[in-house]
């Protein structure tokens, strides 16, 4: 593979939780890092060679204490992702990445709004691995979409 292509793998939950999304990103990074120019941006754990832990407000930290009107855990996840994105975007721009790969749906919307609504241009393309049955919104707001099943592919096309 061309070592000139610079790829960022992103997982806000990696280092905090160990679900399918985090496991997928972790395994992908460790399987490809010897052959591909990858940097892993994650939400917790330790930094290592080409692994960067970004500061942010974690869903189980202060955000779990300030849920207005007992909003759902999903709201804490959204604000976790937003605070992570605020530190991520400058790293991606200054690092001159070519591709940003992620599994967190809110990131697709944040990248879209920064690009389209705030008119901020950046050189990298976005790749969203859709691990949920999301059929609109995030799926239409990325440069590349990775659907995991034939049924998801068909549902997005239809």
N, C-alpha and C positions, 0 to 999 in steps of 0.2 A: 504494500500500500504506500502511496505517496506521503512521505513524512512532512511535506510542506503544508498539507491540510491540517489545520489545528481545530480540535474538537473539544468542546466542554460538555461533560456529563453533569447533570444537576439533579440533586435529590434533597429537598428541604428536610425530610424526615430521617435520612440516613445518619445514624449515630444516636438517634433518639428512640426510634421504633424499628421493628424488624418484620415488616409485612412483605407482601409480594413486590411492591414497587421498589422498596429499598433493597431487597434481595436481588432483584433484576438489575438495578443500577450497579450495585456492588459487584455482582458476578460479571457483568459486562465490562466494567472497568478492569477487573483483575484478569479477565480472559484476553483482553485486547491491548493492554498498556505496553506490552513488550514490542508490539508490531505497529501501533498507531499512536500518533501524537495526541494523547488524551490528558485532560486535567479534570479531576473530580472535585466538584463543589458540593459540600454536604453541610448538614445542619448541626452535626455534633460529632463526638468522638475526638480523635486526635488527628492533627495534620501530619502528613507524610510526604514522601516523594510524589509530586504531582497530585496531592490531595489537600484541599483547602477547606477549612471549617470557617464558615461565615457567621458573624454575629447576627442575631435576630431575636425577636420575641417568640419563644417556643409556646406551642399550644398548651403544654402542661405546666408552664411557668406562670408568669404574671397574667397572661391572657386568661388563664383558667379562673383567676380571681375577679376579673373585671367584666365578665360576660353580662352585658346589660339585659335586664328582664329575663334572665335565665335562658339566654339564647343557646343554641345547640353547640356541640363540640365542633361542628362544621364551621361556625363563625370563627372560633379560635384558630382553626386550621387556615382559614382564609387570611386572617391577619398575620399569622405566622409566615405564610407564603409571601404576603405583601412586604413585610419587614425584611425577609430574606432577599426578595427581589431588589429592594432599595440598595443593598450592599452588593448584590450580584452584578447588576447592570454596569456599574463603573468598571468592575473587574473584567467583564466581557469586552467592553469597548476598548479599554487600555491594553488588554491582552491580544487584541486583534484576532479573535477566533473566527473561523469560517462557518462552523456549525455548532448549534447549541441543542443538545438532546435532553429531554426531560419527560417525566411522567406525571407531574403535578399540573392538573388542568388549569388552576388559576394562573399559572405562569403564561399559558397561551394567551389568555386575555390581557395580562399585563404587558407582554411584548407587543401585542396588537395595538393596544391603546397608546403606548409610548410612541410607536412608529406612526400610526395613523392619526391619532388625535393630537398628539403633542408635536408631530412633524419632526421627530428626532430620527435621523437616519443612522444606521449602523450597518456594517458590512456583513455580519453573520446572518445565516439562515436558521430558521427554527424547525426542529423535528420533535413532534409530540407523539409518544407512544401511548395510545389510548387503551388503558387497562380496564376502563369502565365502559358500559354501553352508552357513552355520550355520542349523540348523533348530530348535534349542531354546535353553535357557539365556538368552543375551542377547536373543534374539528375543521372549521372553515377559516380560522384565524391564524393558521400556521403555514409555513412554506411547504413542509412535508408532514404527512400523517402516516403513522405506523399503526394499522389495525391488526389485532392479534388473532382474529378468527375470520373465516370466510363469511360467517353470518354478519359480523360487524362491517365488513367490506361491502356486502350487499346492501345493508341498511343505510350506509352513508351514500352509496350510489343512487339508491331509490329515492 
